[in-house]
Amino acid sequence: MSFAVDWAAGGREAIARVRMTDPSMYMRVVASILPKDVLQQATPGGLDAEAWSTLRRLLDLIQAAGANGEPGELFEMIELDLRARLERLLADLARVWEEHGDAQATA
């Protein structure tokens, strides 16, 4: 099967699916087929392709979750959630550390 026939059969849908499900792969494909000067112009803030892909994935996840609002508000929600999760993780680690230390002290 020729590439043209394969493309006509589902190329656009395949690219859209990869863009949504694996943005880093999508960016690697884009980076491999675009001239380097075009790619450099296409990444805001001078980000490299991997950093842009990561940021794009984050934005896609926010949209897929149905989050609406001002970007600053959404990023504040994400930050607060991450901080709360890390606090719980650190508290759990401290508790395990204390239990382990108490178990060794009594042994």
CORSULMO-V231114 format. One record per helix or strand of 2 or more residues. SS is the DSSP state (a for helix, b for strand). FROM is the first residue (numbers start at 0). TO is the last residue. If there is no record, write none. Layout:
BEGIN
SS_FROM_TO ; SS_FROM_TO
END
This chain:
BEGIN
a_2_20 ; a_22_32 ; a_35_41 ; a_43_45 ; a_48_63 ; a_70_105
END
